[in-house]
Amino acid sequence: MPTLSFASAASSRKRARMKLGVLRAIVVMAVWWPAQFVAGETISISSHMTPGEFALAPIQFTVFCTRKPGRCTSSEDVQKIAYDDESRHKIESVQRGVNRSIAPFAHSPDVPWQDDATIGDCNEYALAKRSQLLDLKFPASALLLAVAVVPSGEAHLVLIVVTDQGDFVLDSLRRDVVRWEKLPYRWIKRSSPKDPKLWQFILSPEGFPPTAQFDDDGLIVGAVRGGRGLDTP
């Protein structure tokens, strides 16, 4: 009876593992790839954030809502913004205008958040953008505040604009509006579309290839200043 040498047996096992790896890759792509195509259109599986269980709102945002209840009204009418040329121009104009108008300053955690500040950290930037878009008659249900952890490990507040083309981020650290899944952030929680005073955890798109990549350093408009005082887990 012929026998296999040790080297031959090892080579056979290696080939078997390679075949198994290829098979697993085929199975993953077979599940993932069709999900990218719906009704003949290419759609990213993670174009919209997936909310999870309810979470605590940042305490300073709760205080902000107490001071300015008109900015924190609830509604059952949940809408998405039609991301056409007109709305995109307005959103981009607010993003860049607010980034230029507020001087970055890392204030104490107990300083009240404002939406009309001339100096401040990420909280003031995000609130100012939200209020300006509300004044432009964008629906409150599509203007969501979100907490993320940036690569430096700091907590960071941004504004999420929910559109029919995906969720876009208005970030004080970046010049341009960016799709949420393109940022190298660990997303924690966001305000609810129905009630900004209620927040929800953000689920990660596990099981799918990562899409987040670091932006070119030239797109960073300033050092990470904000995030202090956010009650992230």
Residue pairs with C-beta under 8 A, 6 or more apart in sequence:
4 12
32 45
32 207
32 208
32 209
35 45
36 42
36 43
36 44
36 45
37 43
44 166
44 181
44 211
45 205
45 208
46 180
46 181
46 205
46 208
46 211
47 165
47 166
47 167
47 179
47 181
48 162
48 166
48 167
49 146
49 160
49 167
49 180
49 187
49 190
49 202
49 203
50 202
50 203
50 205
51 190
51 192
51 200
51 201
51 202
51 203
52 200
52 201
52 202
52 203
53 200
53 201
54 192
54 198
54 199
54 200
54 201
55 188
55 189
55 199
55 200
55 201
56 199
56 231
57 191
57 197
57 198
57 199
58 147
58 157
58 199
58 229
58 230
58 231
59 229
59 231
60 109
60 112
60 113
60 123
60 229
61 113
61 123
61 145
61 191
61 197
62 197
63 112
63 113
64 71
64 72
64 112
64 113
64 114
64 115
64 127
65 71
65 72
65 196
65 197
67 112
68 115
71 115
71 130
71 131
71 134
71 196
72 196
72 197
73 140
74 194
74 195
74 196
74 197
75 140
75 141
75 194
75 195
76 194
77 139
77 141
78 141
78 193
78 194
79 139
79 141
79 142
80 142
80 162
80 163
80 164
81 87
81 91
81 138
81 139
81 142
81 161
81 162
81 163
81 164
82 163
82 164
83 163
83 164
83 165
83 166
83 168
87 138
87 163
88 177
90 133
90 136
90 138
91 133
91 161
91 168
91 170
91 177
92 176
92 177
94 129
94 132
94 133
94 136
94 170
95 129
95 170
95 176
95 177
96 175
97 132
98 125
98 128
98 129
98 132
98 170
98 172
99 125
99 172
99 175
99 221
101 118
101 128
102 117
102 118
102 119
102 120
102 124
102 125
102 128
102 172
103 118
103 119
103 120
104 119
104 120
104 121
104 172
104 222
104 223
104 225
105 119
105 120
105 121
105 225
106 121
106 225
106 226
106 228
107 120
107 121
107 228
108 228
108 229
109 228
109 229
110 229
113 123
113 124
113 127
114 120
114 124
114 127
114 128
115 124
115 127
115 128
115 130
115 131
116 128
116 131
117 124
117 128
120 226
121 172
121 225
121 226
121 227
121 228
122 156
122 157
122 158
122 172
122 173
122 225
122 226
122 227
123 157
123 226
123 229
123 230
125 157
125 172
125 226
126 145
126 157
126 158
126 159
126 170
126 172
127 145
129 159
129 170
130 143
130 145
130 159
133 143
133 159
133 161
134 140
134 143
138 161
140 196
141 162
141 193
141 194
142 161
142 162
142 163
142 193
143 159
143 160
143 161
143 162
144 159
144 160
144 161
144 162
144 190
144 191
144 192
144 193
144 196
145 157
145 158
145 159
145 160
145 190
145 191
145 196
146 157
146 158
146 159
146 160
146 169
146 187
146 188
146 189
146 190
146 191
146 202
147 155
147 156
147 157
147 187
147 188
147 189
147 190
147 230
147 232
148 155
148 156
148 158
148 183
148 185
148 186
148 187
148 188
149 155
149 156
149 185
149 186
149 188
149 232
150 156
150 173
150 184
150 185
150 224
150 227
151 184
151 185
151 214
152 224
154 224
154 226
154 227
155 188
155 227
155 228
155 230
155 232
156 171
156 173
156 185
156 224
156 226
156 227
156 230
157 226
157 227
157 230
158 169
158 170
158 171
158 172
159 169
159 170
160 167
160 168
160 169
160 170
160 180
160 190
161 167
161 168
161 169
161 170
161 177
162 193
166 179
166 180
166 181
167 179
167 180
168 177
168 178
168 179
168 180
169 177
169 178
169 179
169 180
169 183
170 177
171 178
171 183
172 221
172 222
172 225
172 226
173 220
173 221
173 222
173 224
174 215
174 219
174 220
174 221
175 219
175 221
176 219
178 215
180 187
181 205
181 211
181 212
182 211
182 212
182 213
182 215
183 212
183 215
184 212
184 213
184 214
185 212
187 202
187 204
188 201
188 202
188 232
188 233
189 199
189 200
189 201
189 202
189 232
190 199
190 200
190 202
191 197
191 198
191 199
191 200
192 198
192 199
192 200
